[in-house]
Amino acid sequence: MSTSLSVVLLLLVLICACAALQIKSLQNSVILFSTFSFFSALLFTDLSALDVAFTEASIGAAITTLYFMIVIHSSKKKGNNHEDR
């Protein structure tokens, strides 16, 4: 475990979290959330918690991001249908 790498990863996690909260676009926010999960997985790997890192990478960075993007896409479609009436 390298302390400097852990500090850099923690700073990247913090930056991604703050940016995801400040951004107005939902899609960009989801992408930043995915980046947050990826850096979290790297941090857990650096801390030798490989099972937690694998779970974070598979669920946090992949499945959750895909789910959020599908929901955003389908809600935009439904929103456009109501405006056409």
N, C-alpha and C positions, 0 to 999 in steps of 0.2 A: 504494500500500500504506500503510494507516494503522496505525501502531504500537499505538495504543490499542485499535482494533478487533481486532487480532491477539491482544493480551493478553487481552481479554474472551473471545474465542473459545477461546483455549487454556485459560482457567479453566473455561469451560463444558464443554469436552471432558474435562478432568480431573475435574470434579464428576460428570459422567455416568458416567465409567469407574469411579470409586470407588463411586458409588451402585449401579451394576449388579453390582458384586462383593459388596456388603453385603446386597442385598435377598434375601429368602428365596423369593419367588414367581418361578417360571420365566418366566411370561408378562410380569410387570412387568420382569424383568431383560432380556428380549428387547426390550421397548419402549424401555427405557433404552439398550440397545445400538444400536437404530435411531436414537435421538436423538443418541447419540455419533457415529454415521456422518454424520448430517445436519450437525452442527456441524463435523465434520471437512471435509465438502464445502464448507461456507461458508468455513472457514479456508483451504483450498486455492484457493478462488476469490479470496479476499483477497490471497493470495500470487501471483496471476496464473498458477496452474497449472490452467488450465481443463480440460485433458484428464484430469488426475488427479481433479479435483473431479467431473467428469461420471461417471467410472468409480466413484468412491466413492458417489455418490448413487444410481446405478442398481444397482450390485451390493451395496454395503454396507447402504444404507438400505432398498432395496426387495426385491431377490431373496432375500438372506440372511434378512431378517426374515420374509418369507413362508414360506420353507423351515423356519425354526425353529418358527414357529407351527403349521405343518402337522405337524411331528414331535411337538411337545408334545401337540397334540390327538389324534393317532393313538396315542401311547403311553399317554395317559389312557384311551382306549377299550380298548386291549389290557389294561391293568392292571385295569380294572373287570371284564373278562370272566374273568380268572383268579380274582378274589375271589368271583364268583358260583358257582363250581364246588364 
